[in-house]
């Protein structure tokens, strides 16, 4: 709804969809939307992991042109990329204060939600995702996050619905769908291991690197099929190795 | 008159409103003579300084109250404090008087009666040779390490006693952390882009060691012959208890950033164990990720009669609750509300106890970051952190405040027990190189049933069936507290209107016994039949 009412907003929406994909994926994705050239540079630097350099430039831009939603959002995004969620949340909060329709930046709420999620702030996280969905009701990753939050609040029924919506709204994002399917499997596994298995397998057909789904699939066979248990456990180890080889860069597990 | 009644109603209403918001946990910090702990510099620069030191809570002189042993590193003396509470909680330093002279880099302590004389002895883990202190019937302690053959000289962290071969005496499991050369410490590392002290990654993990008590005050190394020689790991904690209710003691080991071990006792004539952690699901969390297990708490969270494990972990991760169905473990952290809220905390000792005497077990976790550089801005986690108090409400745990307020500490160790004999559970918490705090529980409520066990109490499992058929279980296990140990009487508080029908006990040496006619509250002494 938000995107299709105004051409200007449509451009913005396209940009943030690309940002969401960029954050969700390990492979950098180039923005294809037309942006202020200075902001494209900032965004590219963040993509490349040159977050410090990006921040220097963003600060310069803010000093020159004053605060506005997009540069503040990118400041937050740079810390989010570093997994420094307290700082990220601070900047996203500042960005979120620009609530005029022509200056509001919807992805801020989404990333604010994730930042609070990683800080264990369940209520703030939920509120941010809900705000985001009030602007963009079909965003699958926010539904995925709400599913996780519902699970943490012990509400399996709500979690199930959120994961289903997440799957439905991510038809063009197989990795996002895979994550939601794996978590839906977690809801199902308590009462219905067969349905959970099916969901894990569907998830893994979309993203075989999802090591936690292999692990949970293995555990569904722990009591009745030692061979499958070992097979899927091994798949989990292999997937984890693939994933950690791609991304690990600190000397302590995070 | 009407006006007065109206005012009284208002006052009454106001009180009710206040009560609804009041914390269920009423604690007061008590001033004592207990000296601060010492473990390296105020701001640690090496990994050897970060774990802090442990506490031991036990009745060394069998006078009916709980005394305290405080471990210190940095060649500072470990100290024994006698409980001299009378009306209010008080301790007296009796270290010298009792002949205790341990000045080295000590880390943790395990409590257990190794010679069966009815007096609890102490095993102190160190960086360097560990120490066994024999309790001379409460009069003094004697260092018998050499005679006993238990002076492992690696980096010992936690240790636990248990009758692993069901022969009636206590054997000993000792966790070893890693190989560390004080003259050649590892280079600094990066964590979240911040320069921090190096390790454990990049350092060589150590194997644990297990001693069989062969009588006559002598132990022998049975790590290999009992098949407890798992791959070397950064071991930080161990708990010994009967995990699957087969009458044999099992061993759960918490490792730092590596898979945990669950050694199941094979109940053979020749004692052997098998590590079933991976197969059972106890090795990792529900995502299959290995965690940095520090504290281990044990309780029957789902009332199925089996011990469940709660472990505390590093910041930017969550604590983990693993429910045990007797054979397999399932990560149910989220469903019980114990996940996200621990992400900014780095947890250490923890324990399930009924702090508000309402009949179910609540949870306390003590926290503090290992890196002095830790701030919310740099690591999403402060160096000093609050206690995490969780109240059990139905099928969930809820974070609650206490009358202590929310202050931040650099805590590591905690022990739990009734220090003043009023029936509730008090807490002693130790910071790393900092004050030891005594938290007196001031709850006013139902008086619990306290069971004094006379027999092989360590490792005993108690299961009480109530008049409505429901079951309440406790494990008098050894270990679990991070580098700490408490040997206290099991307590039960029953839900309103419910009465205990029978107690089934499996003693630490496997003997089983059933007892009826239990009181609902007060003290009850149970003697082992055989």
Interface residues (C-beta under 8 A of the other chain):
Chain A: X82 X83 X84 X85 X86 X87 X117 X118 X119 X120 X122 X149 X151 X152 X153 X154 X156 X186 X211 X212 X214 X215 X216 X218 X219 X222 X223 X229 X233 X236 X240 X250 X251 X252 X253 X254
Chain B: X189 X190 X191 X192 X193 X196 X198 X201 X202 X257 X278 X279 X280 X281 X284 X286 X287 X288 X289 X290 X292 X314 X316 X317 X327 X328 X330 X334 X335 X336 X337 X339 X340 X341 X342 X343 X344 X376 X377 X378 X379 X380 X395 X396
